[in-house]
Every structure is written in structure tokens, then in C-alpha cells.
Amino acid sequence: MSALLPLAGAGAAAGAALLGYATLEARWYRLRRLVLPGALRRPGATLRLLHVSDVHLAHGQDHRVRFLRSLAELEADLTVITGDLLGDVDIEDVAVDAVAQLTGPGRPGLFVLGSNDLYGPLPKSPHRYLTHRRLPIHGTPLDFDRLVERLDGAGYTTVRNRAVAVATRAGDVAVGGIDDPHLEETVVPAADTLTPDAAGLGDGLLNLGLVHAPYLRALDTLSDAGHDLLLAGHTHGGQVRIPGVGAVVANCDLPLDRARGESRYRDRWLHVSPGLGHSKYTPFRVACRPEATLLELRG
């Protein structure tokens, strides 16, 4: 028995070291730059799109606010936030102030909601998370109406089960957005309500489909609506990834090899953001740094 004590001590030390690293990685923010050829409908055109997701902003996270504000220096034509901006109660104003500088003249913003923009976080069982088990239990209701009002004042259009058109300095963009399908009460709308024609823009520079959680039924609907680039978040890139293997969970029915970054889905581009944050009850990441992405879209 005494011979096992050194092994147990070494295991405990290794576990503590891993947990310490995972906590530090959760603050190791980065900007990734990607080029997506063929995403635009006009040959030779370029549009730079800043994709931010899963900020999960909580009180005391000044480090995340500073990183968000640093993104204002990028010469983006469009800023898109694919949900879960909020991560705490009474954080709506702080969160909007953190992303307010990411829009401006010729640089509009778009927002689709995630479940955490409606309800505050709750502690979750790791078993429930890893088995994708969803229970109809919500945390404290958040002030979503105030969030949308403040985002509107900061230059963001919230797209909820509808199609809209936005003008950027690079050209006009048709947008279809779906409420978070991770919420059991969400009904994915018919594809014909999300088309560029429904947005009043039949011949724009880009047809853009947005949803927080990339469930296949939502991606299929946006594809059927004619969108050439699909953006989502929700997965946190797996949050815990095994080097050489990848994500062990996507928290939806998206294949694990598409849980982070760019891929092709039904002959169009799909980009799933690894996100910038995490639930305040699980403040760690492993082999999955928090990330914002600057997408250079080309015709």
C-alpha cells in the first residue's frame, strides 16, 4: 500500500498542473485569420468579416473585455456575433459596451441569440454535457429586451427567424438568422422565410446564414434558403480537445470533425467559432484556445 502513495501523489500533482494550465488557456485569447475563396457572388470582390461567438461575459472578466476592444483595430467590413454574448446576471450593459466599438460607418453588426442570452448559467453535470442530454431547466431570466435595445443602439441588427439586408462598405449582404435550436422551444422556420428574396435583396454580394448552435436541421434550412456562408458557435470547439484526436463533444449533432473552424457543408462554407468564453462554472480550456476570427471572403 505504501508503494502506491508516491504514484497517487504524482497523479494528483499532474492533475493539478493540468487544471492550472487549462485555467490559464481559457485566457489565452487569439485572433485567427482565414481566407474563404468562392464565398462571395462577385468575382474579384473581397469582404472582411469578424466572427465573434460565445463570449459568455461574466463580472470581473476585464481581460476578455480588453481583448474584445482590441478587435476594433481590425479593418473589418462586417461584425457578426453568433450568440451567447452574456454569461452572468446584470451584465447586459457591460457586454454591449465591450462590443460597441466593433461597428461603425460602413461596418454594421449582426447578432443571433444563444440560449445564454436568455437565461443565466447553471452548474452542469459533466455526464450530462458529455452525453448531450438536455433538460428543460433554465437559469435566471436575463434582460434580453435590454440587450437587443442596447445592441441596436451600438449598430447591431438582431436577426430572429427572419431575413434582413445590410449594407457594408464592401457591398450588400443578405442575411438569414435562426433562433438557437439548442432551446427545445425553438421552432426552426421554413427556408423560404430566410431567403435573399425575403430580405429584399435578390442579387447581393453575399448570402449569409446565421445560427448559434449548428444543429444539422438548422444548417440544412439555411442551405435550402440559398445562403453561401454559414456561421455558428455554441461548440466552444469542444472546449476540451485531445491532441491528435480533436473534440470529444460538440454539444449538438454536428460531426465532431466540424466542431471548430472552417469546413464544407453541402457545397458551401461553414465556419464554427471556437468562441471566446465558457460558463463561469467551467473556467477552463484544453488544447482549444479562445478565439475570434477574421474571415477574408473572396469571390
N, C-alpha and C positions, 0 to 999 in steps of 0.2 A: 504493500500500500504506500509506504514511504517513497518508493521508487517512482510512483506516479505523480507525486507532488511537484517535482520540477517541470514535468510535462504540462500539468494543469496550469502552473504559473506562467509558463511560456505561452500557452494558448490564450490565457487571459490577457497577457501583455500584447500579443498580436492583435487580439480583438479590440483592445483599447486603442492601439495605434491605428487600426483601420477605421474605427469610428472617428478618431480625431482627424484623420485625413479626409474622410467623407464629409465632415462638417466644414473643413476648410475649402474643399472643392465646390461646395454649394455657394461660395462667394467668389469663385474664380471665374468671373464673367469674361466672355469673349464676344467679339464681332466676327462673324464668318461672312465671307463674300463668295457668291455663286453666280455663274453665268448660265442662263437657261435659253439656249437658242431655239428659235421657232415658236416662242411663246406669244409673240405679237403678230398681228394680222397685216402689218405693212413691212415689206422687205426693206432692210436697211435702217429701220427705226430702233430706238433704244428707250427703255423706261426703267428707272431705278426705283425699286420698291423695298422699303424697310419693313420686315416682318418681325413683329414682337408678339409673344404669347406667354400665358401662364406666369404673369408677374407675381401673383399671389402676395401682393404687398401687405405687410403687417406693420404695426407700430414698432419703431426702433430700427428699421432697416434703411438707415441713411445711406449705406453702401450701395444698395440697389437703386435708390433714387439718384445718386450721383452718376451711376453708370447709365441710367436711362437719359439723364440730361446731357451726357456726353455725346449721345447719338444725334443730337441736334446739329452737330458739326458736319454730318454727312450730307452730301448733295443728293438727297432722295427726291423723287417726284411724287411719291405716294407713301403714306404710312398706314400699315394695316395691323390692328391688334385683334388676334383671334381668341379673345375670351380669357376668363379668369384673371382679370386685372386686380380684383380685390382678394384679400386673404385675411381679413380681420373685420371686426365691427367698427363702425365710426371711422372708416379710413377713406371714404369716397373722395373727399376734397384733397387729401394728401396724394392719392393715386392720380387724380386728374392733373394736379399741379406737376406731378412728375413726368407726365407725357405731353403736357401742353406745348412745350417748345418743339415737338416733333412734327408740327404742322405749321403752315404759313402760306403766303401768297403763292398760288400755283402748286402747292403741296398739301392737298387735302388729307384727311384721315378717315379711316373706316374702322368700325368696331362691330363684332358679333359677340353675343353673350355666351359665357360659360356658366355652369351651374354655381360656381363660387362667386359669381357676380350677383346672385340672388340670395344665397344663403352662406352664413359664416361657416368656418371649418369645424369639424368634429374629429376627435380621435378615432382612428380606424384600426380594425384588426388587420395585421399583415396577412393572415389567412384569407380574409375577405377580399383584400386587394389582389392577392396573387391568383385567386380563383375567379376573379371577375364578378363576384357576387354583389349585386346591387340591392340595397334595401331602401324602401321609401321613407328614409329618415333624413330630415334636413336640420341644419343648424339654425342659428338665429337669423331671421329675415333681415336682409340688408336693404339700404335705401337705393334701390335700383333706379327709381324715377329721378332721384337727385343725381345719380351717376350719369344717366343719359343726358339730363339737362346740362350738367357741367361739361360733359364731353362735347355736346353740341356747341356750347359757347367757346370751346377750345378748337373748333374746326373739324370735329369728327362727326360722321354720319353713322348712326346705329342702324344696322340692316337686320331686320327681324322678319324672316319668312316673306321676303319681297325682293323685288329688283329695283335698282336705282342706277342712275348715271352720274358720274363725277367727272369734272374737268380738271386735268392736270396740265402742267406746262409742257408735257411730252405728248399729250393728246387725250381724247375722251375715253373713258373706261366704263363698260357695262358690268354691273355687279349683281350677283345673286347671293343672298345670305340666308342661312337657316339657323333657327334657334338650336340650342345644344341638345342633340339627340341622346346624350347621356342621362338627361332627365326623362323619367318614364312618362311624364305628362306631355312631352313634346310630340307633336304630330308633324312629320315631315310633309311640306306642302307639295302640290303637284308641280312637275317640272315646268309646265307652261306658264306658271306664275313667276318664274325666276329667269326667264329668257332675256336676252338683249332687247328683243322687241317689247317685252313687258316693261323694260326700263326706258323705252322710248329712244333706244339707240341701236339701230339695226346694223350700222357699219362703223364701229368704233375701233380704236387701236388695240384694245384688249378686252376679252370676255373673262371675268374673274369670278370664281365661285368660292364662297367662304363658309366655314363651319368650324365650331370649336372642336368637337370630338369627331374624329374621322371614321365614324361607322360607315360600313360599306353602303348601306341604303341611302345615306346622305350623299356620299361621293357619287353614287350612281345617278341620283336625282340631279345633282349639279352637272354631271356629264351629259345627261339627257337634255338638260336645259341649254347646252351649247357652249359651256364655259371651257376655255382652253388651258387655264391655270387654276388649280385647286389649292387653297391654303387652309391649314388646320393646325391645331396644337394638341392639348389635352394629355398626350402620352408622356410628357417630360422626357422623351427619348428613351423611356424605360426607367429613368432615374437611377436605377442600379443596372449596370451592364457588365457582362463578363467578357474580359478581353479575349478576342478570337471567336467569341460566340455571339455577343450582341445583347440586345434587350431580352429579359426573361418575361416581361409582361408589357402589354400596350394599353391595358385597361379599357379595351374595346375590341371589336372583331377584326381590326386591321392586322394583316400579317406582320409578324414581328420584324421581318427584314425591311419593313417600310415605316417602322416606328419613329424614325428620325431622319431628317434630311430630304433630299430630292429623290424622286423615282418616277417611273412612268405608270400611269393608271389609265387604262382604256385609251391608249394612244394620246394622252395629254400629260402635262406636267402636274405632279403632286409634290407639294413641299409641306412637311410636317415639322413644325418648330420644336426643338428640344425644350424651349421655354427658359425663362429666367429665374423662376422661383420654385416653390414647393409648399406644401402645407406646413404651417408653423409647428405642427406636431411631428413632422418627419423632416427635420432640417439637415438633410444630407444628400449627397450625390456620389456615385461611384462610377468612374470611367465614363462620365456623361456631364461635361461641364455645362453650366447655364449659358445660354447663347441667344443673341439677337442676330438676324441675318439680313444682309443687304443683297437682294436679288437683282442682278442686271439682266433684264428681259430684252431679248433681241428678236427682230423679225426675220 
